[in-house]
Amino acid sequence: MSRMVVRYRVRPECAELNEQLVREVFEELDAVRPGGFTYQSMVLADGVTFLHVVDGDTAGLGELPAFQRFAWTVGERCDDPPEQTTARVVGRFEGRTS
C-alpha cells in the first residue's frame, strides 16, 4: 500500500482558514464515504505546520469538491509550500479502546 505524506507551513494569519478548509474536506469525506484509502490531517504545536497522510489510492480524495477548493488555494496561504513524499511504515500500534 502506498503512503503519501504532505507537509507545509501556512502564514499565521491563514492558519484558521486552512484548518477550516481541511475540516470541510473531512465533512465531505464523512458524507460521501469513498473507499480505497485512509486520510489523516494534523497541525503541529506551532499552529501553522500541517501534515497530511494518505494511505492507498488517492483518486477518490482528489475528486471531492471540498478537497479541490482546499488544494487549489493552499499555495496562497503558505510560507513553506507543500512538500510531498512517500513513506513506508516501519511499525504501527493501535491500542485497545476501553
Order of alpha helices (4+ residues) and beta strands (2+ residues): beta-alpha-beta-beta-alpha-alpha-beta
